[in-house]
């Protein structure tokens, strides 16, 4: 990997940027559009391997003055969120070399928590940070030479993600409106996902602790949709704390989803008399019966975003709804209003029956030729009031197809005007359902009611580590992308005393007349520049390939072939990223079955020095870890010794 040149980077020619996504201020600093940043061509074409794409991106960044004398290097990108009124954020990218870190800091705890402790330490890490106003002020309060390190240390950023130079990464924090920031969480998540796709990240993990008004979203969304909130961007449950497995997580979700509302009502009616009213209110709003907790929460969450802010029984005019005006920047209000009217009229002709999305779209296309506009309106219109009608949208449980239906809010028997709720009331109802069913479980447990509820909820809440696989391995480049070179996929197998580690494949570019000896040298160079523990590595043989040093590579194999190399000379003192918790290895044998650090609070026995979760040894989270702790096993052995004559 070619090192980035210290000091101010040379900026590529203006012709390589997209004029639609970047502007120039009077000071000469580039300003990029937040919503398009990371798309192909904005600001560059991401055609290489992960670290090559990062280097190409940094070529457009502003070099932070004063950072050249620091251990870390830093670039910034000014991003325009909106033009009127002006609203900008700044993305910082900090390059953290392994040699600048302490021995313990080189080990990535996030890799260990998510099960990547066998990965080798990379030579570089890249921190992508969108600071909040508060963290930006805190980072800038010291000398400018300390900006990079402060950005990496501070908590509370809008976004902080880190990548290893081999393409594996972690989303460390994401804070939206809930934490007082100006950007909603889903907008920030869209930005992060776009960056990961553009840079061709391999796998990215996150620790799901997302909340909304005190509600744990991984619990709420798992019951409603069978998957966490981050699943909207392709993240899936990978590993849980307290030895929670995928099978345990799935069974717990199914148990919670299947809880009958009638059973919950029976146990909650005396303690919370308003709960039956909430159940009946949303049953009257729904066309389909709501039998289970999943039915109720899914309906309420699907209804949440499209509703008006306040409760209303007034007759609505045929003016364009405000929510469409806010989100229809591509089309004029007049065109959007026309599309809304056409769709409503098409649903009227259906005589208030449920029709598929495709049927509505086909009927509207007779009058509106812009399919993009139709898709936007259909996506935004579901469960909104237009005039005297509510445009209902639901997923057919049998066909799994979106269906639409029109309801007269004045004359409908199934949805009377008194049942129309606003966003504020609906949010309060969701909060109450969560609080009294999922949050107030101690009271239920004390009465011996629904013992599975607490256990299942705890399992889902412990299912924190999610992973998205962006690319399994580098794609072989075509001859049009790199003229005069052919590519093969190469990896090396590192033999150690305890195990053998095979590194992720890398796409290696070679000249057409490259020899086997030159191939070995190129593989050595690529992997030495990427991994901290391979500074002395020398390739000795190619697995399953008998060849002489002067043989031509592409006379022995075709383009795109996978090769495994073996050799010696790796530095045994710095091979793995973090399977030993930094320098000192911790022995963990918890009663829950966990044998590896999963990021939860732990305590070590002062006799056997074995670590366990504080929760598993009955130490509450709000209580400090005792200065002296003896585990049950050692305590029993001591008691046994005292009983001996």
Protein Blocks (a to p, Z undefined) as FASTA:
>chain_A
ZZddehjdddddfklpcfklcccdfkopacddfklgopahiabdcfbcfklmmmmmmmmp
ccdehklmpmbdcddddddfbfbdcdddddddddddfklpcfklmpcfklmmnopampcc
dfbdcddddddfklmmmmmmmcfklmmmmmmmpghifbdcdddfkopacdfbdcdfknop
abdfklmmmmmmmmmmmnopabdcdddfbdeehiafklmmmmmnopafklmnopacfbdc
hhiafklmmmmmmmmmmpcfklmmmmmmmmmmmlmmmmmmmmmmpmbdcfbfmlmmmmmm
mmmmmpcfbdcfbdcdfbdcfklmmmmmmbcfklmmmmmmmmmmmmmmnoopacdfklmm
mmmmmmmmblmlmmmmmmmmgopaehjbccdddddfklopacdddddfklpmklcfklpc
cfklmmmmmmmmmmmmmmmmmlmmmnopakllmmmmmmmmmmmbccddfbfbdcdddfkl
mghiacdddddddddfkbccddddddddddfklcfklmmmmmmmmmmmmpmklmmgccfb
dehiacdfklcfklmbcehiacddddehiafklmbfblngpjaccddddfkopabdehia
cdddfklopacdfklnopafklccdfbdcdfklmmmmmmmmmpZZ
